[in-house]
Amino acid sequence: MIDIESLPYRPCAGVMLLNIRRQVFVGQRLDSTLEAWQMPQGGIDDGEDARAAAIREIGEETGIAPDHVEIVARAPHELRYDLPEELVGKLWKGRWRGQRQTWFLARFTGADADIDIRTEHPEFRAWKWADPADLPAMIVPFKKKLYEDVLKAFDGLY
């Protein structure tokens, strides 16, 4: 049996990417059958800073080139979530209990045609623009508070 309390949190970066209409990019994961939608996010590599990881993850997940992303703000502190007990040990080879994430607010300066989720290692099966207020209801339930915290961190900026 895994001692969940002894496991660390996986370091990650996340991005609340806004279009000109102040809608947020969200995608549906390929590895899930849930109707959940999420913002781009992923692990920070060893020696990589959070901002570089955020830009890299946007490209890897959405096909958006870095010159179409303008970072507006960084959340004042890391945000965390815990995996549900039934997922600990199944995800990330059992190394993490959840994630500690550095979040960025960014503007998308390109056009929808600059988005292509059919990347080298695709993560999303679909994407769309969503109203920020709808984000907590769109994500998997165990990340709902995280998304509420992201909205609070950038309140007044989107």
DSSP file (Angstrom, degrees, kcal/mol; ACC not computed):
  #  RESIDUE AA STRUCTURE BP1 BP2  ACC     N-H-->O    O-->H-N    N-H-->O    O-->H-N    TCO  KAPPA ALPHA  PHI   PSI    X-CA   Y-CA   Z-CA
    1    1 A M              0   0    0      0, 0.0     2,-0.4     0, 0.0     0, 0.0   0.000 360.0 360.0 360.0 138.8    0.0    0.0    0.0
    2    2 A I        -     0   0    0     86,-0.1     2,-1.3     1,-0.1     3,-0.1  -0.639 360.0-136.2 -83.8 132.7    1.2    3.5   -0.9
    3    3 A D    >>  -     0   0    0     -2,-0.4     3,-1.4     1,-0.2     4,-0.5  -0.751  22.4-170.9 -85.5  94.8    1.7    6.0    1.9
    4    4 A I  G >4 S+     0   0    0     -2,-1.3     3,-1.6     1,-0.3    -1,-0.2   0.870  78.6  60.7 -58.0 -41.0    0.1    9.0    0.0
    5    5 A E  G 34 S+     0   0    0      1,-0.3    -1,-0.3    -3,-0.1    92,-0.1   0.755 101.4  54.6 -61.0 -24.2    1.2   11.5    2.6
    6    6 A S  G <4 S+     0   0    0     -3,-1.4    -1,-0.3     2,-0.1    -2,-0.2   0.604  88.3  96.7 -86.6 -10.9    4.9   10.7    2.0
    7    7 A L  S << S-     0   0    0     -3,-1.6    89,-0.1    -4,-0.5     2,-0.1  -0.541  71.0-129.8 -80.1 143.7    4.7   11.3   -1.7
    8    8 A P        -     0   0    0      0, 0.0    89,-2.4     0, 0.0    90,-0.5  -0.304  23.5-102.1 -82.1 173.1    5.8   14.7   -3.1
    9    9 A Y  E     -a   98   0A   0     87,-0.2    90,-0.3    88,-0.2    73,-0.1  -0.779  34.5-115.6 -93.9 141.5    3.8   16.9   -5.5
   10   10 A R  E     -a   99   0A   0     88,-2.8    90,-2.4    -2,-0.4     2,-0.3  -0.628  29.9-122.3 -76.0 126.8    4.9   17.0   -9.2
   11   11 A P  E     +a  100   0A   0      0, 0.0    33,-2.3     0, 0.0     2,-0.3  -0.568  45.8 162.8 -73.7 129.9    6.2   20.4  -10.2
   12   12 A C  E     -aB 101  43A   0     88,-2.3    90,-2.4    -2,-0.3     2,-0.4  -0.909  33.6-138.3-142.5 164.7    4.1   21.8  -13.1
   13   13 A A  E     -aB 102  42A   0     29,-2.7    29,-2.3    -2,-0.3     2,-0.3  -0.979  19.6-169.6-125.0 142.6    3.2   25.0  -15.0
   14   14 A G  E     -aB 103  41A   0     88,-2.4    90,-2.2    -2,-0.4     2,-0.4  -0.936   7.0-150.5-130.6 155.3   -0.3   25.9  -16.2
   15   15 A V  E     -a  104   0A   0     25,-2.6     2,-1.0    -2,-0.3    90,-0.2  -0.984  12.5-157.9-133.9 126.1   -1.5   28.6  -18.6
   16   16 A M  E     -a  105   0A   0     88,-3.0    90,-2.4    -2,-0.4     2,-0.6  -0.863  29.3-164.6 -94.3  98.0   -4.8   30.4  -18.7
   17   17 A L  E     -a  106   0A   0     -2,-1.0     8,-2.3     8,-0.3     2,-0.4  -0.785   2.5-162.0 -97.3 117.1   -4.6   31.4  -22.4
   18   18 A L  E     -aC 107  24A   0     88,-3.2    90,-3.5    -2,-0.6     6,-0.2  -0.779   6.2-149.4-103.4 138.7   -7.0   34.2  -23.4
   19   19 A N    >   -     0   0    0      4,-2.3     3,-2.0    -2,-0.4    90,-0.1  -0.319  45.5 -85.4 -88.7-176.3   -8.1   35.1  -26.9
   20   20 A I  T 3  S+     0   0    0      1,-0.3    -1,-0.0    88,-0.1    89,-0.0   0.747 130.8  56.0 -64.0 -23.7   -9.1   38.7  -28.0
   21   21 A R  T 3  S-     0   0    0      2,-0.1    -1,-0.3     1,-0.0     3,-0.1   0.291 119.2-111.2 -90.0   9.5  -12.7   38.0  -26.7
   22   22 A R  S <  S+     0   0    0     -3,-2.0     2,-0.3     1,-0.3    -2,-0.1   0.777  71.9 141.5  63.4  29.8  -11.3   37.1  -23.2
   23   23 A Q        -     0   0    0    108,-0.1    -4,-2.3   109,-0.1     2,-0.4  -0.697  48.5-122.6 -95.8 156.1  -12.3   33.5  -23.7
   24   24 A V  E     -CD  18 130A   0    106,-3.4   106,-2.3    -2,-0.3     2,-0.3  -0.817  16.2-119.9-106.3 136.8  -10.0   30.7  -22.4
   25   25 A F  E     + D   0 129A   0     -8,-2.3    -8,-0.3    -2,-0.4     2,-0.3  -0.576  39.1 172.3 -70.8 130.3   -8.4   27.9  -24.4
   26   26 A V  E     - D   0 128A   0    102,-2.2   102,-2.1    -2,-0.3     2,-0.3  -0.988  11.4-164.8-137.5 149.3   -9.5   24.5  -23.1
   27   27 A G  E     -ED  38 127A   0     11,-2.9    11,-2.6    -2,-0.3     2,-0.5  -0.940  21.3-124.2-131.4 154.9   -9.0   21.0  -24.5
   28   28 A Q  E     - D   0 126A   0     98,-2.3    97,-3.1    -2,-0.3    98,-0.8  -0.879  37.8-118.3 -97.1 126.3  -10.4   17.5  -23.9
   29   29 A R  E >   - D   0 124A   0     -2,-0.5     3,-0.9     7,-0.3    95,-0.3  -0.315   6.3-140.6 -66.9 142.6   -7.7   15.0  -23.0
   30   30 A L  T 3  S+     0   0    0     93,-3.1    -1,-0.1     1,-0.2    94,-0.1   0.825 100.4  58.0 -67.0 -32.8   -7.2   12.0  -25.3
   31   31 A D  T 3  S+     0   0    0     92,-0.4     2,-0.4     2,-0.0    -1,-0.2   0.218 100.2  67.8 -88.6  16.4   -6.6    9.7  -22.3
   32   32 A S    <   -     0   0    0     -3,-0.9    -4,-0.0     2,-0.1     0, 0.0  -0.993  56.4-160.7-136.3 142.9  -10.0   10.4  -20.8
   33   33 A T        +     0   0    0     -2,-0.4    -1,-0.1     2,-0.0    -3,-0.0   0.437  63.4 111.3 -96.4  -1.8  -13.6    9.6  -21.8
   34   34 A L  S    S-     0   0    0      1,-0.1    -2,-0.1    -5,-0.0    -5,-0.1  -0.293  77.7-124.3 -68.5 156.8  -14.9   12.3  -19.4
   35   35 A E        +     0   0    0    104,-0.1    -1,-0.1    -7,-0.1     2,-0.0   0.249  69.3 132.4 -82.3  13.0  -16.5   15.4  -20.9
   36   36 A A        -     0   0    0     -7,-0.1     2,-0.4     1,-0.0    -7,-0.3  -0.319  42.5-156.8 -70.1 148.7  -14.0   17.4  -18.8
   37   37 A W        -     0   0    0    101,-2.5     2,-0.3    98,-0.2    -9,-0.2  -0.948  11.5-172.5-123.5 144.3  -12.1   20.3  -20.4
   38   38 A Q  B     -E   27   0A   0    -11,-2.6   -11,-2.9    -2,-0.4     3,-0.1  -0.954  23.7-115.2-138.6 159.2   -8.7   21.6  -19.1
   39   39 A M        -     0   0    0     -2,-0.3   -13,-0.1   -13,-0.2   -23,-0.1  -0.487  54.5 -79.1 -82.2 159.8   -6.3   24.4  -19.7
   40   40 A P        +     0   0    0      0, 0.0   -25,-2.6     0, 0.0     2,-0.3  -0.368  69.4 143.1 -60.8 135.5   -2.8   23.7  -21.0
   41   41 A Q  E     +B   14   0A   0    -27,-0.2     2,-0.3    16,-0.2   -27,-0.2  -0.964  11.9 148.5-167.6 155.9   -0.5   22.5  -18.3
   42   42 A G  E     -B   13   0A   0    -29,-2.3   -29,-2.7    -2,-0.3    15,-0.1  -0.983  43.9 -48.7-179.9 176.8    2.3   20.0  -17.7
   43   43 A G  E     -B   12   0A   0     -2,-0.3     2,-0.6   -31,-0.2   -31,-0.3  -0.168  42.4-126.7 -65.8 149.8    5.5   19.1  -15.9
   44   44 A I        -     0   0    0    -33,-2.3     3,-0.1     4,-0.0    -1,-0.1  -0.870  29.9-131.1 -94.2 122.9    8.5   21.3  -15.4
   45   45 A D    >   -     0   0    0     -2,-0.6     3,-2.3     4,-0.2     8,-0.1  -0.328  37.0 -79.7 -71.4 155.9   11.6   19.5  -16.6
   46   46 A D  T 3  S+     0   0    0      1,-0.3    -1,-0.1    -2,-0.0     3,-0.1  -0.339 119.8  10.8 -54.4 129.5   14.8   19.4  -14.4
   47   47 A G  T 3  S+     0   0    0      1,-0.3     2,-0.3    -3,-0.1    -1,-0.3   0.410 101.9 120.9  80.9  -2.2   16.6   22.7  -14.7
   48   48 A E    <   -     0   0    0     -3,-2.3    -1,-0.3     2,-0.0     2,-0.2  -0.735  59.5-130.7 -94.8 140.6   13.7   24.4  -16.5
   49   49 A D     >  -     0   0    0     -2,-0.3     4,-2.3    -3,-0.1     5,-0.2  -0.557  24.6-111.4 -87.5 161.6   12.0   27.5  -15.1
   50   50 A A  H  > S+     0   0    0      1,-0.2     4,-2.4     2,-0.2     5,-0.1   0.858 114.6  52.8 -61.6 -39.6    8.2   27.6  -14.8
   51   51 A R  H  > S+     0   0    0      2,-0.2     4,-2.2     1,-0.2    -1,-0.2   0.931 110.8  46.8 -63.6 -45.5    7.8   30.3  -17.5
   52   52 A A  H  > S+     0   0    0      1,-0.2     4,-2.5     2,-0.2    -1,-0.2   0.897 112.3  51.5 -62.5 -39.8    9.8   28.3  -20.1
   53   53 A A  H  X S+     0   0    0     -4,-2.3     4,-3.0     2,-0.2    -2,-0.2   0.901 108.1  52.3 -63.5 -40.5    7.8   25.2  -19.2
   54   54 A A  H  X S+     0   0    0     -4,-2.4     4,-2.1     2,-0.2    -2,-0.2   0.934 111.9  44.7 -61.7 -47.2    4.5   27.1  -19.6
   55   55 A I  H  X S+     0   0    0     -4,-2.2     4,-1.9     2,-0.2    -1,-0.2   0.917 114.7  49.6 -63.4 -43.4    5.5   28.3  -23.1
   56   56 A R  H  X S+     0   0    0     -4,-2.5     4,-2.8     1,-0.2    -2,-0.2   0.931 110.0  50.5 -61.3 -46.2    6.8   24.8  -24.0
   57   57 A E  H  X S+     0   0    0     -4,-3.0     4,-2.4     1,-0.2     5,-0.3   0.885 106.6  54.8 -62.3 -39.8    3.6   23.1  -22.8
   58   58 A I  H  X>S+     0   0    0     -4,-2.1     4,-2.6     1,-0.2     6,-0.7   0.948 112.4  44.0 -57.5 -47.4    1.4   25.5  -24.9
   59   59 A G  H  X5S+     0   0    0     -4,-1.9     4,-1.7     1,-0.2    -2,-0.2   0.924 114.4  48.4 -63.3 -45.0    3.4   24.5  -28.0
   60   60 A E  H  <5S+     0   0    0     -4,-2.8    61,-0.3     1,-0.2    -1,-0.2   0.840 122.2  33.7 -65.3 -33.4    3.3   20.8  -27.2
   61   61 A E  H  <5S+     0   0    0     -4,-2.4    62,-0.3    -5,-0.2    63,-0.3   0.752 133.9  21.1 -95.5 -26.7   -0.4   20.7  -26.4
   62   62 A T  H  <5S-     0   0    0     -4,-2.6    54,-2.9    -5,-0.3    -3,-0.2   0.555  89.0-124.5-121.1 -12.6   -1.8   23.2  -28.8
   63   63 A G     << +     0   0    0     -4,-1.7     2,-0.3    -5,-0.6    -4,-0.2   0.514  59.1 149.1  75.8   3.5    0.7   23.7  -31.6
   64   64 A I        -     0   0    0     -6,-0.7    -1,-0.3     1,-0.1    -2,-0.2  -0.567  46.6-126.5 -75.4 128.1    0.7   27.4  -30.9
   65   65 A A    >   -     0   0    0     -2,-0.3     3,-2.3    49,-0.3    45,-0.1  -0.421  19.4-115.3 -72.1 148.4    4.1   29.0  -31.6
   66   66 A P  G >  S+     0   0    0      0, 0.0     3,-1.8     0, 0.0    -1,-0.1   0.788 112.8  65.8 -55.1 -30.0    5.8   31.1  -28.8
   67   67 A D  G 3  S+     0   0    0      1,-0.3    -2,-0.0     3,-0.0    -3,-0.0   0.541  97.0  56.5 -74.6  -2.6    5.5   34.3  -30.8
   68   68 A H  G <  S+     0   0    0     -3,-2.3    41,-2.4    46,-0.1    42,-0.6   0.201  95.9  80.0-105.4  13.7    1.7   34.0  -30.5
   69   69 A V  E <   -F  108   0A   0     -3,-1.8     2,-0.5    39,-0.2    39,-0.2  -0.981  54.4-174.7-126.6 123.9    1.8   33.9  -26.7
   70   70 A E  E     -F  107   0A   0     37,-2.5    37,-2.9    -2,-0.5     2,-0.3  -0.954  21.9-138.5-118.3 112.0    2.2   37.0  -24.5
   71   71 A I  E     +F  106   0A   0     -2,-0.5    35,-0.3    35,-0.2     3,-0.1  -0.545  25.0 175.0 -70.9 128.3    2.6   36.3  -20.8
   72   72 A V  E     -     0   0A   0     33,-3.3     2,-0.3     1,-0.4    34,-0.2   0.793  58.6  -7.9-101.8 -41.1    0.6   38.9  -18.8
   73   73 A A  E     -F  105   0A   0     32,-1.7    32,-2.6    84,-0.0     2,-0.4  -0.988  51.3-136.6-157.2 158.9    0.9   37.7  -15.2
   74   74 A R  E     -F  104   0A   0     -2,-0.3    30,-0.2    30,-0.2    28,-0.0  -0.979  39.0-105.8-119.3 134.9    2.2   35.0  -12.9
   75   75 A A        -     0   0    0     28,-3.0    79,-0.1    -2,-0.4    75,-0.0  -0.296  30.6-121.6 -56.9 143.7    0.1   33.7  -10.0
   76   76 A P  S    S+     0   0    0      0, 0.0     2,-0.3     0, 0.0    -1,-0.1   0.693  88.0  10.3 -67.1 -18.1    1.5   35.0   -6.7
   77   77 A H  S    S-     0   0    0     24,-0.1    26,-0.3    26,-0.1     2,-0.1  -0.976  90.6 -82.3-152.6 163.9    2.1   31.5   -5.3
   78   78 A E        -     0   0    0     -2,-0.3     2,-0.3    24,-0.1    24,-0.2  -0.364  38.8-146.4 -67.0 148.5    2.0   27.9   -6.4
   79   79 A L  E     -G  101   0A   0     22,-2.8    22,-4.1    -2,-0.1     2,-0.3  -0.896  16.0-160.1-114.7 148.6   -1.4   26.2   -6.5
   80   80 A R  E     -G  100   0A   0     -2,-0.3     2,-0.3    20,-0.2    20,-0.2  -0.884  14.6-175.9-129.0 156.6   -1.9   22.5   -5.6
   81   81 A Y  E     -G   99   0A   0     18,-1.9    18,-1.8    -2,-0.3     2,-0.4  -0.982  19.0-136.2-145.5 151.8   -4.2   19.6   -6.1
   82   82 A D  E     -G   98   0A   0     -2,-0.3    16,-0.3    60,-0.3     3,-0.1  -0.835  23.1-120.4-102.8 141.1   -4.3   16.1   -4.8
   83   83 A L        -     0   0    0     14,-2.9     5,-0.1    -2,-0.4     2,-0.1  -0.475  39.3 -96.7 -69.8 149.3   -5.1   13.1   -6.9
   84   84 A P    >>  -     0   0    0      0, 0.0     3,-2.3     0, 0.0     4,-1.2  -0.422  39.7-109.9 -61.0 146.9   -8.1   11.0   -5.8
   85   85 A E  T 34 S+     0   0    0      1,-0.3     3,-0.4     2,-0.2    -2,-0.1   0.825 117.1  59.6 -50.9 -37.5   -6.9    8.0   -3.8
   86   86 A E  T 34 S+     0   0    0      1,-0.2    -1,-0.3     3,-0.1    -3,-0.0   0.681 106.9  47.2 -70.0 -15.6   -7.8    5.6   -6.6
   87   87 A L  T X> S+     0   0    0     -3,-2.3     3,-2.1     3,-0.1     4,-1.9   0.671  84.5 101.9 -97.2 -20.3   -5.5    7.4   -9.0
   88   88 A V  T 3< S+     0   0    0     -4,-1.2   -86,-0.1    -3,-0.4     9,-0.1  -0.465  91.6  21.9 -64.1 131.9   -2.4    7.6   -6.8
   89   89 A G  T 34 S+     0   0    0      2,-0.5    -1,-0.3     7,-0.4    -2,-0.1   0.156 117.4  68.3  94.5 -19.3    0.0    4.9   -7.9
   90   90 A K  T <4 S+     0   0    0     -3,-2.1     3,-0.5     3,-0.1     2,-0.3   0.790  92.3  59.0 -98.9 -37.3   -1.6    4.7  -11.3
   91   91 A L  S >< S+     0   0    0     -4,-1.9     3,-2.1     1,-0.2    -2,-0.5  -0.660 113.4   7.6 -93.3 149.9   -0.6    8.0  -12.7
   92   92 A W  G >  S-     0   0    0      1,-0.3     3,-1.9    -2,-0.3    -1,-0.2   0.802 124.5 -69.9  54.2  34.5    3.0    9.2  -13.1
   93   93 A K  G 3  S-     0   0    0     -3,-0.5    -1,-0.3     1,-0.3    -2,-0.1   0.747  85.9 -69.4  56.4  26.6    4.4    5.7  -12.2
   94   94 A G  G <  S+     0   0    0     -3,-2.1    -1,-0.3    -7,-0.2    -2,-0.2   0.640 106.6 120.9  73.2  14.9    3.2    6.3   -8.6
   95   95 A R    <   +     0   0    0     -3,-1.9     2,-0.3    -4,-0.3    -2,-0.1   0.675  64.8  47.5 -85.2 -17.5    5.8    9.0   -7.9
   96   96 A W        -     0   0    0     -5,-0.4    -7,-0.4   -89,-0.1   -87,-0.2  -0.907  54.5-154.4-131.4 151.5    3.5   11.9   -7.0
   97   97 A R  S    S-     0   0    0    -89,-2.4   -14,-2.9    -2,-0.3     2,-0.3   0.579  80.1 -49.3 -93.4 -14.3    0.4   12.6   -4.8
   98   98 A G  E    S-aG   9  82A   0    -90,-0.5   -88,-2.8   -16,-0.3     2,-0.4  -0.934  73.7 -66.6 171.3-156.1   -0.7   15.4   -7.0
   99   99 A Q  E     -aG  10  81A   0    -18,-1.8   -18,-1.9    -2,-0.3     2,-0.5  -0.957  17.1-154.4-129.2 146.5    0.7   18.6   -8.6
  100  100 A R  E     -aG  11  80A   0    -90,-2.4   -88,-2.3    -2,-0.4     2,-0.4  -0.988  33.8-164.4-112.3 120.7    2.1   21.9   -7.4
  101  101 A Q  E     -aG  12  79A   0    -22,-4.1   -22,-2.8    -2,-0.5     2,-0.6  -0.862  26.5-151.0-120.1 139.3    1.6   24.3  -10.2
  102  102 A T  E     -a   13   0A   0    -90,-2.4   -88,-2.4    -2,-0.4     2,-0.3  -0.935  30.1-153.8 -99.5 120.9    2.9   27.7  -11.2
  103  103 A W  E     -a   14   0A   0     -2,-0.6   -28,-3.0   -26,-0.3     2,-0.4  -0.768  11.3-167.0-105.3 143.8    0.1   29.4  -13.2
  104  104 A F  E     -aF  15  74A   0    -90,-2.2   -88,-3.0    -2,-0.3     2,-0.5  -0.952  15.8-142.2-124.6 144.6    0.4   32.1  -15.9
  105  105 A L  E     +aF  16  73A   0    -32,-2.6   -33,-3.3    -2,-0.4   -32,-1.7  -0.928  33.6 175.4-100.8 129.7   -2.1   34.3  -17.5
  106  106 A A  E     -aF  17  71A   0    -90,-2.4   -88,-3.2    -2,-0.5     2,-0.4  -0.961  28.5-130.3-138.4 153.3   -1.3   34.8  -21.2
  107  107 A R  E     -aF  18  70A   0    -37,-2.9   -37,-2.5    -2,-0.3     2,-0.7  -0.865  17.4-138.6-101.2 136.1   -2.8   36.4  -24.3
  108  108 A F  E     - F   0  69A   0    -90,-3.5   -39,-0.2    -2,-0.4   -88,-0.1  -0.857  20.5-178.5 -90.7 118.7   -3.1   34.5  -27.5
  109  109 A T        +     0   0    0    -41,-2.4   -40,-0.1    -2,-0.7    -1,-0.1   0.371  54.7  76.9-102.4   3.5   -2.1   36.9  -30.3
  110  110 A G  S    S-     0   0    0    -42,-0.6     2,-0.3     1,-0.1    -2,-0.1  -0.098  83.2 -95.3 -96.0-162.2   -2.6   34.6  -33.2
  111  111 A A    >   -     0   0    0    -92,-0.1     3,-2.8    -2,-0.1     4,-0.2  -0.766  37.6-102.6-112.6 160.8   -5.7   33.4  -35.1
  112  112 A D  G >  S+     0   0    0      1,-0.3     3,-1.9    -2,-0.3    -1,-0.0   0.815 120.5  67.0 -53.2 -30.5   -7.6   30.1  -34.5
  113  113 A A  G 3  S+     0   0    0      1,-0.3    -1,-0.3     3,-0.0    -3,-0.0   0.686  89.7  65.6 -65.1 -17.0   -5.9   28.8  -37.6
  114  114 A D  G <  S+     0   0    0     -3,-2.8     2,-0.5   -46,-0.0    -1,-0.3   0.468  86.2  88.1 -82.4  -1.8   -2.6   28.9  -35.6
  115  115 A I    <   +     0   0    0     -3,-1.9     2,-0.3    -4,-0.2   -52,-0.2  -0.856  47.0 164.0-100.8 128.9   -3.9   26.2  -33.3
  116  116 A D        -     0   0    0    -54,-2.9    -3,-0.0    -2,-0.5    -4,-0.0  -0.809  17.4-174.0-146.4 101.6   -3.3   22.6  -34.2
  117  117 A I        +     0   0    0     -2,-0.3     2,-1.8     1,-0.2     7,-0.4   0.511  68.0  94.0 -76.2  -3.3   -3.8   20.0  -31.4
  118  118 A R        +     0   0    0    -56,-0.2    -1,-0.2     4,-0.1   -56,-0.1  -0.454  63.4 156.6 -85.2  64.7   -2.5   17.3  -33.8
  119  119 A T        -     0   0    0     -2,-1.8   -59,-0.1   -58,-0.2    -2,-0.1  -0.130  62.3 -87.0 -83.5-179.3    1.0   17.8  -32.3
  120  120 A E  S    S+     0   0    0      1,-0.3    -1,-0.1    -2,-0.0   -60,-0.1   0.886 129.2  21.0 -58.2 -40.6    3.9   15.3  -32.3
  121  121 A H  S    S-     0   0    0    -61,-0.3    -1,-0.3     0, 0.0    -2,-0.1  -0.729  94.9-152.0-126.4  80.4    2.6   13.8  -29.0
  122  122 A P        +     0   0    0      0, 0.0    -4,-0.1     0, 0.0   -61,-0.1  -0.187  24.8 172.7 -60.9 142.5   -1.1   14.8  -29.0
  123  123 A E        +     0   0    0     -6,-0.3   -93,-3.1   -62,-0.3   -92,-0.4   0.576  61.1  61.6-117.5 -22.9   -2.8   15.3  -25.6
  124  124 A F  E     -D   29   0A   0     -7,-0.4   -95,-0.3   -63,-0.3    -1,-0.1  -0.844  48.6-169.7-112.9 145.4   -6.2   16.7  -26.7
  125  125 A R  E    S+     0   0A   0    -97,-3.1     2,-0.3    -2,-0.3   -96,-0.1   0.588  82.2   7.0 -99.9 -16.5   -8.9   15.2  -28.9
  126  126 A A  E     -D   28   0A   0    -98,-0.8   -98,-2.3    -9,-0.0     2,-0.3  -0.977  64.4-165.0-156.8 159.7  -10.9   18.5  -29.1
  127  127 A W  E     +D   27   0A   0     -2,-0.3     2,-0.3  -100,-0.2  -100,-0.2  -0.971  11.2 162.4-146.0 161.7  -10.5   22.2  -28.2
  128  128 A K  E     -D   26   0A   0   -102,-2.1  -102,-2.2    -2,-0.3     2,-0.4  -0.969  39.9 -97.8-164.3 171.2  -12.6   25.3  -27.8
  129  129 A W  E     -D   25   0A   0     -2,-0.3     2,-0.3  -104,-0.2  -104,-0.2  -0.853  43.5-171.8 -97.9 137.4  -12.8   28.7  -26.3
  130  130 A A  E     -D   24   0A   0   -106,-2.3  -106,-3.4    -2,-0.4     5,-0.1  -0.915  30.0-102.2-131.8 155.1  -14.7   29.0  -23.0
  131  131 A D    >>  -     0   0    0     -2,-0.3     3,-1.7  -108,-0.2     4,-0.5  -0.583  32.8-128.2 -71.3 134.2  -15.9   31.7  -20.7
  132  132 A P  G >4 S+     0   0    0      0, 0.0     3,-1.5     0, 0.0    -1,-0.1   0.865 107.3  60.4 -53.6 -38.3  -13.6   31.9  -17.6
  133  133 A A  G 34 S+     0   0    0      1,-0.3     4,-0.2     2,-0.1    18,-0.0   0.755 101.3  55.5 -62.1 -23.4  -16.6   31.7  -15.2
  134  134 A D  G X> S+     0   0    0     -3,-1.7     4,-0.9     1,-0.2     3,-0.7   0.603  81.7  92.3 -84.2 -12.0  -17.4   28.3  -16.7
  135  135 A L  H XX S+     0   0    0     -3,-1.5     3,-1.3    -4,-0.5     4,-1.3   0.885  79.8  53.0 -55.8 -48.5  -13.9   26.7  -16.0
  136  136 A P  H 34 S+     0   0    0      0, 0.0    -1,-0.2     0, 0.0     3,-0.1   0.839 110.9  48.5 -59.9 -30.4  -14.6   25.2  -12.6
  137  137 A A  H <4 S+     0   0    0     -3,-0.7    -2,-0.2    -4,-0.2    -3,-0.1   0.649 110.2  53.4 -80.1 -14.8  -17.6   23.3  -13.9
  138  138 A M  H << S+     0   0    0     -3,-1.3  -101,-2.5    -4,-0.9    -1,-0.2   0.696  93.5  80.7 -93.6 -21.4  -15.7   22.0  -16.9
  139  139 A I  S  < S-     0   0    0     -4,-1.3  -101,-0.1  -103,-0.3     5,-0.1  -0.358  97.4 -79.8 -86.2 163.6  -12.7   20.4  -15.2
  140  140 A V    >   -     0   0    0      1,-0.1     3,-2.2  -103,-0.1     4,-0.3  -0.344  51.2-110.7 -57.1 145.0  -12.6   17.0  -13.6
  141  141 A P  G >  S+     0   0    0      0, 0.0     3,-1.5     0, 0.0     4,-0.4   0.808 114.2  59.8 -54.4 -35.3  -14.1   17.3  -10.1
  142  142 A F  G 3  S+     0   0    0      1,-0.3   -60,-0.3     2,-0.1     4,-0.2   0.630 107.8  46.7 -73.5  -8.6  -10.9   16.8   -8.2
  143  143 A K  G <> S+     0   0    0     -3,-2.2     4,-2.2     2,-0.1    -1,-0.3   0.316  82.0 101.1-107.3   6.8   -9.4   19.9   -9.9
  144  144 A K  H <> S+     0   0    0     -3,-1.5     4,-2.1    -4,-0.3     5,-0.2   0.929  83.5  46.0 -59.0 -48.8  -12.4   22.2   -9.4
  145  145 A K  H  > S+     0   0    0     -4,-0.4     4,-2.5     1,-0.2    -1,-0.2   0.885 109.5  56.6 -63.6 -37.7  -10.9   24.1   -6.4
  146  146 A L  H  > S+     0   0    0      1,-0.2     4,-2.2     2,-0.2    -1,-0.2   0.939 108.2  46.7 -56.3 -47.9   -7.7   24.5   -8.3
  147  147 A Y  H  X S+     0   0    0     -4,-2.2     4,-2.2     1,-0.2    -1,-0.2   0.862 110.2  52.6 -66.9 -34.8   -9.5   26.2  -11.2
  148  148 A E  H  X S+     0   0    0     -4,-2.1     4,-2.1    -5,-0.2    -1,-0.2   0.906 110.3  49.4 -62.4 -40.5  -11.4   28.4   -8.7
  149  149 A D  H  X S+     0   0    0     -4,-2.5     4,-2.4     2,-0.2    -2,-0.2   0.865 108.0  53.1 -67.1 -37.0   -8.0   29.3   -7.2
  150  150 A V  H  X S+     0   0    0     -4,-2.2     4,-1.5     2,-0.2    -2,-0.2   0.933 109.3  49.2 -62.3 -45.7   -6.6   30.1  -10.7
  151  151 A L  H  < S+     0   0    0     -4,-2.2     4,-0.2     1,-0.2    -2,-0.2   0.909 111.9  48.7 -61.0 -41.8   -9.5   32.4  -11.4
  152  152 A K  H >< S+     0   0    0     -4,-2.1     3,-1.1     1,-0.2    -1,-0.2   0.901 106.8  56.4 -63.5 -40.5   -9.0   34.2   -8.0
  153  153 A A  H 3< S+     0   0    0     -4,-2.4    -1,-0.2     1,-0.3    -2,-0.2   0.830 117.9  33.3 -61.6 -32.4   -5.2   34.6   -8.7
  154  154 A F  T >X S+     0   0    0     -4,-1.5     3,-2.6    -3,-0.2     4,-0.6   0.213  83.5 147.2-109.9  15.0   -5.9   36.4  -12.0
  155  155 A D  T <4 S+     0   0    0     -3,-1.1    -3,-0.1     1,-0.3    -4,-0.0  -0.257  73.1  16.9 -54.3 131.4   -9.1   38.2  -10.9
  156  156 A G  T 34 S+     0   0    0      1,-0.0    -1,-0.3     0, 0.0    -4,-0.1   0.334 111.3  81.4  87.1  -6.3   -9.4   41.6  -12.6
  157  157 A L  T <4        0   0    0     -3,-2.6    -2,-0.2     1,-0.1    -3,-0.0   0.566 360.0 360.0-105.7 -12.2   -6.8   40.7  -15.2
  158  158 A Y     <        0   0    0     -4,-0.6    -3,-0.1    -7,-0.1    -1,-0.1   0.416 360.0 360.0-115.6 360.0   -8.9   38.7  -17.7
